[in-house]
Amino acid sequence: MAKPVSIEVWNPNGKYRVVSTKPMPGTRWINLLVEQDCRVEICTQKKTILSVEDIIALIGDKCDGVIGQLTEDWGETLFSALSKAGGKAFSNMAVGYNNVDVNAANKYGVAVGNTPGVLTETTAELAASLSLAAARRIVEADEFMRAGLYDGWLPNLYVGNLLKGQTVGVIGAGRIGSAYARMMVEGFKMNLIYFDLYQSTRLEKFVTAYGEFLKANGEQPVTWKRASSMDEVLQQADVISLHPILDKTTYHLVNKERLALMKKEAILINCSRGPVIDEVALVEHLKHNPMFRVGLDVFEDEPYMKPGLGDMKNAIVVPHIASASKWTREGMATLAALNVLGKIKGYPVWSDPNRVEPFLNENARPPAAAPSIVNAKALGLPVSKL
Ligand SMILES: NC(=O)c1ccc[n+]([C@@H]2O[C@H](COP(=O)([O-])OP(=O)(O)OC[C@H]3O[C@@H](n4cnc5c(N)ncnc54)[C@H](O)[C@@H]3O)[C@@H](O)[C@H]2O)c1
């Protein structure tokens, strides 16, 4: 039996009991719940990753909804416990929900929310930051400087790659992949090659228009290509960024064979989910190809790195901070809270999870809808007409 976990309570007399497994940024999400008669309980336990037992203890005997995190394993056990406590809503504070067994949630009639849109640009900006840091060897150079090793300008000191005119490859050109592609094309005048199961017409139109603009100004136009296979992207691109969802089809999408297809001086960025790359194969590849560089926000066995990765000078590693801007994290908390509230109050589901701005306007009441419920169809939930 897990020990009781410490909690902070808001609005103790609220009718609906909503639990958040972590303190989340900002207070708007708390206020929105409290205004609608919720008692909000926030777990303040000093433990980064809560166990299933910890969360069962938090759910207790009566719980209407839970806001949880991507580090938690939301499967049969937790959905069964939530359902037994009368709960009908769960929301991840993340857009990805590979930690959630949606079939198990369906079985217990629990709505599963996620937080799309609000983190698109923030995550793309980190992928762009890692791309630049890897191309220009910023972390290595910073370490060199701090170690007191700089004794004067040299023609060969930390020579990296120029991005302008090179090709950026995007695997998974959805919301984040497309935003990243636009940043790299517009910001650094890179050509684009992408692979996705679906055509990204808006992205193609953007690159075409920007290319025409550059041409009209006497500059080299940028180009785009939709690759017919992922391997084509790996072979042709100089910088490759991974942005697919994690599911069975994308597990170890980048493996030993695919790493071997990439250019010797290529840069690989991962801000999607760790298991999209076979990290053991990546460490071996980094060892044998010192000019190949990676920028990683996510890891296969998070929070751990595979042995050897932390020693590689040609790897930049950051602790899953791609969505970590104040505005985004507060917005994610708001969307997660409104997903849970929407189901509790019987509101319909918002019609377009790519258009969540009305929920993020701090100066207006949010629409009476749940912003993004991934199993709305399976549960037959009504859709908002707004
Ligand atoms: N590192 C972070 O902090 C962070 C932050 C936000 C999102 N993410 C991850 O990024 C993922 C993408 O987010 P999004 O909002 O852009 O989602 P999205 O659904 O808009 O885009 C995902 C894209 O991947 C494509 N795809 C699926 N399978 C594919 C395959 N086998 N090959 C190529 N493309 C494939 C889909 O067609 C879709 O266009 C999330 O699922 C999440 O795991 C990570």
The ligand as a Gaussian input file, in Angstrom:
#p B3LYP/6-31G(d) Opt

LIG

0 1
 N        9.584000      17.303000     -26.471000
 C        8.459000      17.853000     -26.058000
 O        8.379000      18.473000     -25.011000
 C        7.251000      17.763000     -26.930000
 C        6.321000      18.814000     -26.925000
 C        5.208000      18.714000     -27.733000
 C        5.016000      17.574000     -28.512000
 N        5.933000      16.576000     -28.492000
 C        5.740000      15.372000     -29.341000
 O        5.534000      15.826000     -30.668000
 C        4.534000      15.007000     -31.254000
 C        3.893000      15.726000     -32.408000
 O        3.069000      16.807000     -31.947000
 P        2.135000      17.610000     -32.982000
 O        1.299000      18.525000     -32.174000
 O        2.952000      18.153000     -34.097000
 O        1.239000      16.404000     -33.526000
 P        0.557000      16.254000     -34.944000
 O       -0.420000      15.137000     -34.786000
 O        0.078000      17.570000     -35.445000
 O        1.759000      15.780000     -35.904000
 C        2.274000      14.485000     -35.934000
 C        2.535000      14.145000     -37.396000
 O        3.252000      12.907000     -37.469000
 C        2.777000      12.238000     -38.618000
 N        3.131000      10.829000     -38.548000
 C        2.538000       9.841000     -37.837000
 N        3.167000       8.679000     -38.078000
 C        4.185000       8.947000     -38.933000
 C        5.191000       8.158000     -39.559000
 N        5.264000       6.848000     -39.351000
 N        6.065000       8.772000     -40.386000
 C        5.980000      10.084000     -40.622000
 N        5.048000      10.886000     -40.067000
 C        4.160000      10.308000     -39.241000
 C        1.280000      12.503000     -38.619000
 O        0.705000      12.258000     -39.889000
 C        1.241000      13.970000     -38.214000
 O        1.261000      14.842000     -39.340000
 C        3.585000      14.705000     -30.078000
 O        2.839000      13.527000     -30.302000
 C        4.526000      14.570000     -28.909000
 O        4.888000      13.227000     -28.704000
 C        7.039000      16.643000     -27.722000

